[in-house]
Amino acid sequence: MPLGSGRAGEWLLIDGRHVQRVGSGDPPSADRVVDLPGATIVPGFVDTHVHLTSTGLSLANHDVAGAASREELLSIAHARASAGDGVVWLQGFDESAWADPRLPSIADLDAVTERPLAIFRTDGHVALANQPAIDGAGLSDVRGLERDAAGAPTGRLTERAERSLRVWAAEGLDRTTIEELQLAAAAVAASRGVTAVHEMSMPHWHGARDLEVFLGHRRLLPVDATPIVATTDVSYAVSEGFTSVGGDLPLDGSIGARTAALADPYADVDADGTLYFEDDELVSFFHDGHAAGLQVGIHAIGDRAIDQALTAWERVYQALDSRERRHFRARRHRIEHFEMPTGEQVERAAVLGLAVSIQPTFDRRWGFPGGLYEAGLGRERASSMNPFRTMVERGVELGVGSDAPVTPLDPWLSVAALEEHHEPRQRLSRADAIALHTSGSARLAHQEEKKGALEPGMHADLAAYEVDPFDVPTVEGLRPILTVSLGREVFAT
């Protein structure tokens, strides 16, 4: 299938899933010709960090994401609770954008409905629950159930309590619903020019069934979806034929929840976050995963969590001989997020050959002066976060993800965020930003020989645009007129 870009007669010849030839002039004969006069064709974006089911759920929660106050959030919850039965599930609120960031009390939540009510924060590390939800999920003695001075639940949940509530609520989703949610999310990805995603499966969030459903139909999704499971069960990962393990497995929490693990306390609360692994436990997991031939990943946001991850990897690395160290570096073990590294930690990651999945839209949403990060960390620490250019210059492997639904599944928004970093010295050029989100992201899954470029033998993953992304003042809001994934036309206007 020749695909004409209309730019000086340029064309691609696609043979099944792959690009066969790239040329100019008259296109070769083929069974089908797609003519795109004046369009610009670019490689498909690879999103290195998505949660498909949660993203599908978020599509029905735009009103929650847009809530500007606790009163508005409670009003939305009341409207949802007026119809149906079972758990009332809301997702995506962000109190950091409210004029008054105080959360609803448990009395407020109880007044909404007698049904179980579960409201999840946008970062996936905080939930609000009324008493029926707390009782139904059996959370009375679970770590992370916040209590007031009198010992009564406040309705705010973090850590294990938040995760347990989510798993319990997810039991109400049947297989067909999960399939539809994952398909809806993948369709959004295709409509934005994304042709491949790394699905960060979280059994401790949505239960084992969510992963089973994904594996059962992932090859039917409109984008190429690679499973990366948040588990320490290396034997399971090997038996299932996975090439990676760990993924978004939390080593710490989030800044929004004040559970990201910090070397020094938060600026606004007397806490320094939480580490979910003991040192030796983490080393054992990293060693076993590496020895099994897997790429091992972990979620680390705070500087203390990053230090624990790097120290654990160094213990594994130092036990290897020179040849084994070369293979270690080639494995590109991953850290997800890596938001608060010091300069020394960036250097240590580069020495180990670690790969980092960054989320530029985190900086765009929370990194500006007066934003969530500055409120929680103070100006000095917030200003040094997400040092993308430093990591590129020091030779750290980088790929770009959205962490959808935490931030939108929108690659051009990520490119704009890289161009417009809150710290001018950390900004990247548009060309470098696009490269990180295509070929760089492909490298994070060892797919650089298949994805990230439009060359003979590569996967036919591409998106066509009516305008040249390099000729417009901003790429924010840019949408394709055609997306092709593995040679399939998966989106067209």
C-alpha positions as CSV (number, residue, x, y, z in Angstrom):
1,M,0.0,0.0,0.0
2,P,1.8,3.2,-1.1
3,L,1.0,6.1,1.2
4,G,1.6,9.4,-0.4
5,S,2.5,12.4,1.7
6,G,2.0,14.9,-1.0
7,R,5.3,16.6,-0.2
8,A,7.5,16.7,-3.3
9,G,6.0,13.3,-4.3
10,E,7.3,11.5,-1.3
11,W,5.8,8.1,-0.6
12,L,6.0,5.0,1.7
13,L,5.4,1.5,0.5
14,I,3.8,-0.6,3.2
15,D,3.8,-4.4,3.0
16,G,1.6,-5.8,5.7
17,R,2.9,-4.7,9.1
18,H,6.2,-3.2,7.8
19,V,7.6,-0.3,5.7
20,Q,9.0,-1.9,2.6
21,R,10.3,1.2,0.8
22,V,10.6,4.9,1.1
23,G,11.0,7.1,-1.9
24,S,9.9,10.0,-4.1
25,G,8.5,10.6,-7.5
26,D,5.8,8.3,-9.0
27,P,4.7,5.8,-6.4
28,P,5.0,2.1,-7.3
29,S,2.0,0.1,-8.2
30,A,0.1,-1.4,-5.3
31,D,-3.3,-2.9,-4.4
32,R,-4.3,0.3,-2.7
33,V,-3.1,3.9,-2.7
34,V,-3.8,6.5,0.0
35,D,-3.2,10.0,-1.2
36,L,-2.6,12.7,1.4
37,P,-1.8,15.9,-0.6
38,G,0.1,18.4,1.5
39,A,0.2,16.3,4.6
40,T,3.2,15.6,6.8
41,I,3.8,12.0,7.9
42,V,5.8,11.4,11.1
43,P,6.6,8.2,13.0
44,G,3.9,7.1,15.4
45,F,4.4,8.1,19.0
46,V,5.2,5.5,21.7
47,D,3.7,6.2,25.1
48,T,5.9,4.5,27.7
49,H,3.4,4.6,30.6
50,V,-0.4,4.2,30.4
51,H,-3.1,2.5,32.4
52,L,-5.7,1.6,29.9
53,T,-8.6,0.6,32.2
54,S,-8.2,3.7,34.3
55,T,-7.9,5.8,31.2
56,G,-11.2,4.3,29.9
57,L,-12.8,5.1,33.2
58,S,-11.5,8.7,33.1
59,L,-13.4,9.3,29.8
60,A,-16.6,9.2,31.8
61,N,-15.2,11.5,34.5
62,H,-14.4,14.8,32.8
63,D,-16.7,16.5,35.2
64,V,-14.8,15.1,38.1
65,A,-11.4,16.2,36.7
66,G,-12.9,19.7,36.1
67,A,-14.4,20.1,39.6
68,A,-13.2,23.4,41.0
69,S,-14.1,22.9,44.7
70,R,-15.1,20.2,47.2
71,E,-18.7,21.5,46.9
72,E,-18.7,20.9,43.2
73,L,-17.1,17.4,43.7
74,L,-19.8,16.5,46.2
75,S,-22.5,17.7,43.8
76,I,-21.2,15.5,41.1
77,A,-21.0,12.5,43.5
78,H,-24.7,13.2,44.5
79,A,-25.8,13.2,40.9
80,R,-24.0,10.0,40.1
81,A,-25.4,8.3,43.2
82,S,-29.0,9.1,42.3
83,A,-29.0,6.4,39.6
84,G,-27.9,2.8,39.6
85,D,-26.6,0.6,42.4
86,G,-23.4,-0.7,43.8
87,V,-20.3,1.4,44.3
88,V,-20.4,5.0,43.2
89,W,-17.0,5.4,41.5
90,L,-15.6,8.9,40.7
91,Q,-12.0,9.4,39.4
92,G,-9.7,12.3,38.6
93,F,-10.2,15.1,41.1
94,D,-7.2,17.4,41.8
95,E,-7.6,19.7,44.9
96,S,-4.3,21.4,44.2
97,A,-6.2,23.5,41.6
98,W,-9.0,24.5,44.0
99,A,-9.0,28.0,45.6
100,D,-9.7,26.2,48.9
101,P,-7.9,22.8,48.8
102,R,-9.6,21.3,51.8
103,L,-11.0,17.9,51.0
104,P,-14.6,16.8,52.0
105,S,-15.0,15.3,55.4
106,I,-16.3,11.8,56.0
107,A,-19.5,13.5,57.2
108,D,-19.8,15.2,53.8
109,L,-19.2,11.9,52.0
110,D,-21.7,10.1,54.1
111,A,-24.3,12.7,53.4
112,V,-24.0,12.1,49.7
113,T,-25.4,8.6,49.6
114,E,-25.9,5.4,51.6
115,R,-24.2,3.5,48.8
116,P,-20.5,2.9,49.0
117,L,-18.7,6.0,47.6
118,A,-15.1,5.9,46.3
119,I,-13.5,9.0,44.8
120,F,-10.0,8.7,43.5
121,R,-7.5,11.5,43.1
122,T,-5.9,12.1,39.7
123,D,-2.5,10.7,40.7
124,G,-4.0,7.3,41.9
125,H,-2.4,7.6,45.3
126,V,-5.3,9.2,47.3
127,A,-8.9,8.2,47.6
128,L,-12.0,9.6,49.5
129,A,-14.4,7.0,50.8
130,N,-17.6,7.2,52.9
131,Q,-18.2,4.8,55.8
132,P,-20.1,2.2,53.7
133,A,-17.1,2.0,51.3
134,I,-14.7,1.7,54.2
135,D,-16.8,-1.0,55.8
136,G,-17.5,-2.8,52.5
137,A,-13.8,-3.0,51.5
138,G,-12.8,-4.0,55.1
139,L,-10.4,-1.1,55.6
140,S,-10.8,-0.4,59.3
141,D,-7.4,-1.8,60.2
142,V,-5.6,-1.2,56.9
143,R,-2.5,1.1,56.7
144,G,-3.3,4.4,55.0
145,L,-6.8,4.9,56.5
146,E,-6.4,8.4,57.8
147,R,-7.9,9.1,61.3
148,D,-8.5,12.3,63.2
149,A,-7.2,13.1,66.7
150,A,-10.2,11.2,68.2
151,G,-9.3,8.1,66.1
152,A,-12.3,8.4,63.7
153,P,-11.8,8.0,59.9
154,T,-11.5,11.2,58.0
155,G,-12.5,9.7,54.7
156,R,-9.0,10.2,53.2
157,L,-7.1,7.0,52.2
158,T,-3.5,6.6,51.0
159,E,-1.1,3.7,50.7
160,R,-2.5,0.2,51.2
161,A,-6.0,1.4,52.1
162,E,-6.3,3.3,48.8
163,R,-5.1,0.3,46.8
164,S,-7.4,-2.0,48.6
165,L,-10.4,0.2,48.0
166,R,-9.6,0.3,44.3
167,V,-9.3,-3.4,44.0
168,W,-12.6,-3.9,45.9
169,A,-14.4,-1.4,43.7
170,A,-13.0,-2.9,40.6
171,E,-14.6,-6.3,41.4
172,G,-17.8,-4.7,40.2
173,L,-16.5,-4.4,36.6
174,D,-17.3,-7.4,34.5
175,R,-15.1,-8.7,31.7
176,T,-17.0,-7.0,28.9
177,T,-16.9,-3.6,30.7
178,I,-13.1,-4.0,31.2
179,E,-12.7,-4.8,27.5
180,E,-14.7,-1.8,26.5
181,L,-12.8,0.5,28.8
182,Q,-9.4,-0.7,27.5
183,L,-10.6,-0.4,23.9
184,A,-11.9,3.1,24.5
185,A,-8.5,4.2,25.9
186,A,-6.6,2.6,23.0
187,A,-8.9,4.4,20.5
188,V,-8.1,7.7,22.2
189,A,-4.4,6.9,21.8
190,A,-4.8,6.2,18.1
191,S,-6.8,9.4,17.6
192,R,-3.8,11.4,19.0
193,G,-1.2,9.8,16.8
194,V,0.0,7.2,19.3
195,T,0.7,3.8,17.7
196,A,2.2,1.9,20.6
197,V,1.8,2.0,24.4
198,H,3.4,0.3,27.4
199,E,0.5,-0.9,29.5
200,M,1.4,-0.6,33.1
201,S,-0.7,-3.4,34.5
202,M,-1.5,-3.0,38.2
203,P,-3.1,-6.1,39.7
204,H,-2.9,-4.5,43.1
205,W,-5.2,-1.7,41.6
206,H,-7.7,-3.5,39.5
207,G,-7.2,-7.1,40.4
208,A,-5.8,-10.0,38.3
209,R,-8.9,-10.1,36.0
210,D,-7.9,-6.8,34.5
211,L,-4.6,-8.2,33.3
212,E,-6.3,-11.4,32.1
213,V,-8.7,-9.4,30.0
214,F,-5.9,-7.2,28.5
215,L,-3.8,-10.2,27.5
216,G,-6.9,-11.8,26.0
217,H,-7.6,-9.0,23.5
218,R,-4.5,-6.8,23.3
219,R,-3.7,-7.9,19.7
220,L,-7.1,-6.7,18.7
221,L,-6.6,-3.2,20.1
222,P,-6.0,-0.4,17.6
223,V,-2.5,0.3,19.0
224,D,0.4,-2.1,19.7
225,A,0.3,-2.6,23.5
226,T,3.2,-4.1,25.5
227,P,2.3,-5.5,28.9
228,I,4.5,-4.6,31.9
229,V,3.1,-6.0,35.1
230,A,3.6,-4.5,38.6
231,T,4.6,-7.6,40.4
232,T,7.7,-9.0,42.1
233,D,6.8,-12.6,41.0
234,V,9.6,-13.1,38.5
235,S,8.6,-16.8,37.9
236,Y,5.2,-15.7,36.9
237,A,6.6,-13.1,34.5
238,V,8.9,-15.7,32.9
239,S,6.1,-18.3,32.6
240,E,3.8,-15.8,30.8
241,G,6.6,-14.9,28.3
242,F,6.9,-11.3,29.4
243,T,10.1,-9.5,28.7
244,S,9.7,-7.1,31.6
245,V,8.6,-7.1,35.2
246,G,7.9,-4.5,37.8
247,G,7.0,-1.5,35.7
248,D,4.9,0.9,37.8
249,L,5.4,-1.1,41.0
250,P,5.5,1.6,43.6
251,L,8.7,2.1,45.6
252,D,7.1,5.2,47.0
253,G,3.9,7.2,46.5
254,S,3.2,10.7,45.0
255,I,3.8,14.3,45.9
256,G,0.1,15.0,45.7
257,A,-0.5,12.4,48.4
258,R,2.6,13.5,50.4
259,T,3.7,9.9,50.2
260,A,6.6,10.3,47.7
261,A,9.7,9.4,49.8
262,L,11.9,12.4,50.5
263,A,15.3,12.9,52.0
264,D,14.0,15.9,53.9
265,P,10.4,16.5,55.1
266,Y,7.7,18.1,53.1
267,A,7.4,21.9,53.3
268,D,3.7,21.9,54.4
269,V,3.3,18.7,56.5
270,D,5.4,16.9,59.1
271,A,6.2,13.9,57.0
272,D,8.8,12.6,54.6
273,G,6.8,10.0,52.6
274,T,6.8,6.3,52.5
275,L,9.1,3.5,51.2
276,Y,7.2,0.3,50.4
277,F,10.3,-2.0,50.2
278,E,13.1,-2.9,52.5
279,D,16.5,-2.5,51.0
280,D,17.4,-6.3,50.9
281,E,13.9,-7.1,49.6
282,L,14.4,-4.7,46.7
283,V,17.9,-6.0,45.9
284,S,16.6,-9.5,45.8
285,F,13.8,-8.6,43.4
286,F,16.2,-6.7,41.1
287,H,18.8,-9.5,41.2
288,D,16.2,-12.2,40.5
289,G,14.6,-10.3,37.6
290,H,17.9,-9.5,36.0
291,A,19.2,-13.1,36.4
292,A,16.0,-14.3,34.7
293,G,16.8,-12.2,31.6
294,L,14.0,-9.6,32.3
295,Q,14.0,-5.9,32.1
296,V,13.1,-4.8,35.6
297,G,11.3,-1.6,36.5
298,I,10.2,0.3,39.5
299,H,8.2,3.5,40.3
300,A,10.3,6.1,42.2
301,I,9.4,9.8,42.5
302,G,11.1,11.2,45.6
303,D,14.8,11.6,46.0
304,R,14.9,9.1,48.9
305,A,13.1,6.5,46.8
306,I,15.4,7.2,43.8
307,D,18.4,6.8,46.1
308,Q,17.1,3.4,47.4
309,A,16.5,2.2,43.8
310,L,20.0,3.3,42.6
311,T,21.7,1.8,45.7
312,A,19.9,-1.5,45.1
313,W,20.9,-1.6,41.5
314,E,24.5,-0.7,42.4
315,R,24.6,-3.7,44.7
316,V,23.5,-6.0,41.9
317,Y,25.9,-4.4,39.4
318,Q,28.9,-4.5,41.7
319,A,28.5,-8.3,42.1
320,L,29.0,-8.7,38.3
321,D,32.2,-9.2,36.3
322,S,33.1,-6.9,33.3
323,R,31.3,-9.0,30.7
324,E,28.2,-9.4,32.9
325,R,28.1,-5.6,33.5
326,R,28.0,-5.0,29.8
327,H,24.9,-7.2,29.6
328,F,23.4,-5.5,32.6
329,R,23.7,-2.1,30.9
330,A,22.2,-3.4,27.7
331,R,19.1,-4.6,29.6
332,R,18.1,-0.9,30.2
333,H,16.4,-1.6,33.5
334,R,13.8,1.1,34.1
335,I,12.7,3.7,36.6
336,E,9.3,5.2,36.1
337,H,8.9,9.0,36.9
338,F,12.3,9.8,38.5
339,E,11.1,13.3,39.3
340,M,13.4,14.5,42.1
341,P,16.9,13.2,41.2
342,T,19.9,15.2,42.4
343,G,22.8,15.7,39.9
344,E,24.7,12.9,41.6
345,Q,21.7,10.6,41.2
346,V,21.4,11.4,37.5
347,E,25.1,10.5,37.1
348,R,24.6,7.2,39.0
349,A,21.7,6.3,36.8
350,A,23.8,7.0,33.7
351,V,26.7,4.8,34.9
352,L,24.3,1.9,35.4
353,G,22.7,2.3,32.0
354,L,19.3,2.7,33.5
355,A,16.4,3.9,31.3
356,V,13.9,6.4,32.6
357,S,10.3,6.9,31.6
358,I,9.5,10.6,32.1
359,Q,6.1,12.3,32.3
360,P,6.7,15.9,31.0
361,T,3.1,16.8,31.6
362,F,3.6,16.4,35.3
363,D,5.8,19.4,35.2
364,R,3.3,21.3,33.0
365,R,0.5,20.6,35.4
366,W,2.2,20.9,38.8
367,G,5.7,22.3,38.3
368,F,4.9,26.0,37.7
369,P,5.6,28.6,40.4
370,G,2.9,28.4,43.1
371,G,1.8,25.0,41.9
372,L,1.5,21.7,43.7
373,Y,5.2,20.9,43.8
374,E,6.2,24.2,45.2
375,A,3.4,24.0,47.9
376,G,4.6,20.6,49.0
377,L,8.3,20.9,48.5
378,G,9.2,24.6,48.7
379,R,10.5,26.7,45.8
380,E,14.1,25.4,45.8
381,R,13.3,21.7,45.6
382,A,10.4,22.2,43.2
383,S,12.5,24.3,40.8
384,S,15.0,21.5,40.4
385,M,12.5,18.8,39.6
386,N,12.3,16.8,36.3
387,P,15.7,17.8,34.9
388,F,15.1,16.5,31.5
389,R,17.9,18.3,29.6
390,T,20.4,17.4,32.3
391,M,19.5,13.7,31.9
392,V,19.8,13.9,28.1
393,E,23.2,15.6,28.4
394,R,24.5,13.0,30.9
395,G,23.5,10.1,28.6
396,V,20.5,8.7,30.5
397,E,18.2,6.7,28.2
398,L,14.8,8.6,28.2
399,G,11.4,7.8,26.9
400,V,8.2,9.7,27.3
401,G,4.9,8.6,28.8
402,S,1.7,10.3,29.9
403,D,0.8,8.1,32.9
404,A,-2.8,8.4,31.5
405,P,-5.2,9.0,33.1
406,V,-3.1,11.0,35.5
407,T,-2.4,13.4,32.6
408,P,-4.0,13.2,29.1
409,L,-2.9,10.6,26.6
410,D,-1.7,13.3,24.2
411,P,1.8,13.1,22.8
412,W,1.8,16.7,21.5
413,L,1.0,18.0,25.0
414,S,4.1,16.1,26.2
415,V,6.2,17.6,23.4
416,A,4.9,21.1,24.3
417,A,5.7,20.4,28.0
418,L,9.3,19.5,27.1
419,E,9.6,22.7,25.1
420,E,8.1,24.8,27.9
421,H,9.6,23.3,31.0
422,H,9.1,25.5,34.1
423,E,12.9,25.9,34.3
424,P,14.2,27.4,31.0
425,R,17.6,25.6,31.3
426,Q,15.8,22.2,31.2
427,R,13.8,22.9,28.0
428,L,14.3,20.7,24.9
429,S,14.0,21.7,21.3
430,R,10.9,20.4,19.4
431,A,13.0,18.0,17.4
432,D,14.6,16.5,20.5
433,A,11.3,16.3,22.2
434,I,9.7,14.4,19.3
435,A,12.7,12.1,19.1
436,L,12.4,11.2,22.8
437,H,8.7,10.4,22.3
438,T,9.3,8.2,19.2
439,S,12.7,6.6,18.9
440,G,13.6,7.2,22.6
441,S,10.4,5.6,23.8
442,A,10.9,2.7,21.4
443,R,14.4,2.1,23.0
444,L,12.8,1.8,26.5
445,A,11.1,-1.5,25.3
446,H,14.0,-2.6,23.2
447,Q,12.0,-1.9,20.1
448,E,14.4,0.5,18.3
449,E,14.7,-1.9,15.4
450,K,11.0,-1.9,14.9
451,K,9.6,1.4,16.0
452,G,10.4,5.1,16.2
453,A,11.4,5.7,12.5
454,L,10.0,5.3,9.1
455,E,12.6,3.2,7.3
456,P,12.5,-0.1,5.4
457,G,11.9,-3.0,7.7
458,M,10.4,-0.9,10.5
459,H,6.9,-1.3,11.7
460,A,4.4,0.7,9.7
461,D,3.6,3.0,12.6
462,L,2.8,6.5,11.5
463,A,0.6,9.5,11.8
464,A,-0.3,12.1,9.1
465,Y,-1.0,15.8,9.8
466,E,-2.5,18.5,7.7
467,V,0.2,20.9,9.0
468,D,4.0,20.4,9.4
469,P,4.6,20.1,13.2
470,F,7.8,22.1,12.8
471,D,6.1,25.0,11.1
472,V,3.4,25.8,13.7
473,P,3.9,28.2,16.7
474,T,2.7,25.4,19.1
475,V,2.0,21.8,18.7
476,E,-0.5,21.7,21.6
477,G,-3.8,20.5,20.3
478,L,-2.4,19.0,17.1
479,R,-4.4,16.0,15.9
480,P,-3.7,13.6,13.0
481,I,-5.9,13.1,10.0
482,L,-4.7,9.5,9.7
483,T,-3.0,7.0,12.1
484,V,-1.5,3.7,11.0
485,S,-0.4,1.1,13.6
486,L,1.3,-2.1,12.4
487,G,0.1,-1.3,8.9
488,R,-3.6,-1.0,10.0
489,E,-5.5,2.3,9.5
490,V,-6.7,2.7,13.1
491,F,-7.9,6.3,12.9
492,A,-9.0,8.6,10.1
493,T,-10.9,11.9,10.0
